[in-house]
Amino acid sequence: MNKTPLQLRSPYLIFVGDESRPTYAKTGKGVADWRPELCMGQLRLCNTAADLGLPDMPVATASQQGVGSLIVGTALVGGSIPDSWLDTLCEAAESGIDIVAGLHTRLNSIQVLRNAAKKGHSQLIDIRVPPEDIPVASGAKRTGKRLLTVGTDCALGKKYTALQLERDMRELGMDADFRASGQTGIMIAGTGIPIDCVIADFISGAAELLSPDNDPDHWDLIEGQGGIFHPGYAAVSHGLLIGSQADAFVVCHAAGRTQIEGWEAYSVPSIGEVIDRTIAVGSLTNTEIRCVGISVNTLSLGTDERDDYLAELASTYGLPCVDPMITGTKAIIQQLT
Amino acid sequence: MNKTPLQLRSPYLIFVGDESRPTYAKTGKGVADWRPELCMGQLRLCNTAADLGLPDMPVATASQQGVGSLIVGTALVGGSIPDSWLDTLCEAAESGIDIVAGLHTRLNSIQVLRNAAKKGHSQLIDIRVPPEDIPVASGAKRTGKRLLTVGTDCALGKKYTALQLERDMRELGMDADFRASGQTGIMIAGTGIPIDCVIADFISGAAELLSPDNDPDHWDLIEGQGGIFHPGYAAVSHGLLIGSQADAFVVCHAAGRTQIEGWEAYSVPSIGEVIDRTIAVGSLTNTEIRCVGISVNTLSLGTDERDDYLAELASTYGLPCVDPMITGTKAIIQQLT
């Protein structure tokens, strides 16, 4: 168990296993895309496995070159670890490389892997295990500034919006850090708290730990979770919002999505409803909270459609409206200064 | 670990230990007050221990008379189990009586107690351990009716309001069950889910399990937790509200309390704010949600003051306003039919 927020050792070797479907290798792809400087190579168990664009590298080479962590970059249905992976994972652990995974099966529950880690003095890091000593939120005001990405639903770009904001703000010379609240985010950032795995009473306390006191001009860019109108996950979203004490938030939306994914009896709320409720709830711990922009995943639209869609939203809400993967986020960043 | 909601075996022997201060024996007092028909006796380790008004009974007698569970009815600072209790608890476990506690120290972590339970084929039930197989909330509408008690703060009567509603509704011949979401409540009801100990993603799912499908005229009276404007515990309150799909709610308040207890920088919200926000949030899963009354803990007021206070609140909000321990809750129940 962890006594402090998770911290991963870089550089990374991304383990793709024998997964050929890119959607199932998206964790590894996320790390490779957003932290290329931390990724030394990829390890594929067969030629048909998905290619993340990193040099192929066996464990022996990775060990020689000083790789700190092997990151399991694929998600399997059921979240277990297939036997065909174990030899490779054990070899890495024995050679002193930490093993990092966010699967349902805990690495620490596998005896051969535990033995290998003991032999190699390496760590088995289960990203789904939150720190042990999270306090109840104090509500005390912290220094520094915070932006939270919120959503009209799950899985529509809250993490990537926060990451693109970090990239663009750093390019503009601003002092900003992405703060990961979910498993893939933690692998990308190398640190964070899996907020959905925390005990209920400590959700807002975990959010407070996630974005601690900082310099007055520093921005934490906090990865949102769930959705404030989500019938399954709203409690997490509320707790994260209240603990984050957000000064600013960006509403993330997927163009064309009308129903909550997996909860089709529920309509996606309007962006206006999300703005109003986020301000109402967030005001509890930060009366200055305001919406600074809208971030849309426009994958479902053509180029012309996209421009019209973004322009119309911008006019309706009087806010900059971007697709972070296409337009970047600088229009939103202008609102922060 | 539990695979289904907790279920306690009655009748009970309430263990008071050597605790002389009534406030620290309030769990035992709650069970004795609200479920006298389930309480066969009390077990005090010395004459100065608090008297709950039950027959004193040693373990041997309790065992002969068929006691099902020994309930640890005192809370200690730090929540541990003193050595001076162990002989008695072991004796009970060895004689086949289940041991039930909601202390920070898990009963199952104490080796001598585990041995005794194994020998006596009895169970060690840690009330703080939620069921293992809680799903994410589906948001699917359930049959039957539900009332949730919500609060302007913690510790002001949400549990006792729900219990008094159950007592009064049953007296009126209505079909109603108290649903416990906290530790003392679970001991009183003999079943329930400790909602604040559930993993974040499953809070609303736990609330759905807590008040399952029922007859059309049946009322679940759900014990609220925390407060929707509480800087530490609001996430739990939001999740419980959304998962409960409440048709009705009662706002609980403590007369004279102006600041959140333990969070003095935060003001207690007005009853009107709590009504409006509870309707706004609760509408997600039940558009018919409405406030049916106000329940005030008036301990801090004299009799005349109390009557004026309740009358003024009733007039301000146009709702029945009671102190459940003094006036009962029938004025509120009239709103339910």
Chai-1 contact restraints between the chains, C-beta under 6 A:
chainA,res_idxA,chainB,res_idxB,connection_type,confidence,min_distance_angstrom,max_distance_angstrom,comment,restraint_id
A,V136,B,G232,contact,1.0,0.0,6.0,A-B,restraint_1
A,A137,B,P231,contact,1.0,0.0,6.0,A-B,restraint_2
A,A137,B,G232,contact,1.0,0.0,6.0,A-B,restraint_3
A,G139,B,P231,contact,1.0,0.0,6.0,A-B,restraint_4
A,G139,B,W263,contact,1.0,0.0,6.0,A-B,restraint_5
A,D196,B,A200,contact,1.0,0.0,6.0,A-B,restraint_6
A,D196,B,D201,contact,1.0,0.0,6.0,A-B,restraint_7
A,V198,B,A200,contact,1.0,0.0,6.0,A-B,restraint_8
A,A200,B,D196,contact,1.0,0.0,6.0,A-B,restraint_9
A,A200,B,V198,contact,1.0,0.0,6.0,A-B,restraint_10
A,A200,B,A200,contact,1.0,0.0,6.0,A-B,restraint_11
A,A200,B,I203,contact,1.0,0.0,6.0,A-B,restraint_12
A,A200,B,V236,contact,1.0,0.0,6.0,A-B,restraint_13
A,D201,B,D196,contact,1.0,0.0,6.0,A-B,restraint_14
A,I203,B,A200,contact,1.0,0.0,6.0,A-B,restraint_15
A,I203,B,A235,contact,1.0,0.0,6.0,A-B,restraint_16
A,S204,B,A235,contact,1.0,0.0,6.0,A-B,restraint_17
A,F229,B,L284,contact,1.0,0.0,6.0,A-B,restraint_18
A,P231,B,A137,contact,1.0,0.0,6.0,A-B,restraint_19
A,P231,B,G139,contact,1.0,0.0,6.0,A-B,restraint_20
A,P231,B,T285,contact,1.0,0.0,6.0,A-B,restraint_21
A,G232,B,V136,contact,1.0,0.0,6.0,A-B,restraint_22
A,G232,B,A137,contact,1.0,0.0,6.0,A-B,restraint_23
A,A234,B,I242,contact,1.0,0.0,6.0,A-B,restraint_24
A,A235,B,I203,contact,1.0,0.0,6.0,A-B,restraint_25
A,A235,B,S204,contact,1.0,0.0,6.0,A-B,restraint_26
A,A235,B,A235,contact,1.0,0.0,6.0,A-B,restraint_27
A,A235,B,H238,contact,1.0,0.0,6.0,A-B,restraint_28
A,A235,B,G239,contact,1.0,0.0,6.0,A-B,restraint_29
A,V236,B,A200,contact,1.0,0.0,6.0,A-B,restraint_30
A,H238,B,A235,contact,1.0,0.0,6.0,A-B,restraint_31
A,H238,B,H238,contact,1.0,0.0,6.0,A-B,restraint_32
A,G239,B,A235,contact,1.0,0.0,6.0,A-B,restraint_33
A,I242,B,A234,contact,1.0,0.0,6.0,A-B,restraint_34
A,W263,B,G139,contact,1.0,0.0,6.0,A-B,restraint_35
A,L284,B,F229,contact,1.0,0.0,6.0,A-B,restraint_36
A,T285,B,P231,contact,1.0,0.0,6.0,A-B,restraint_37
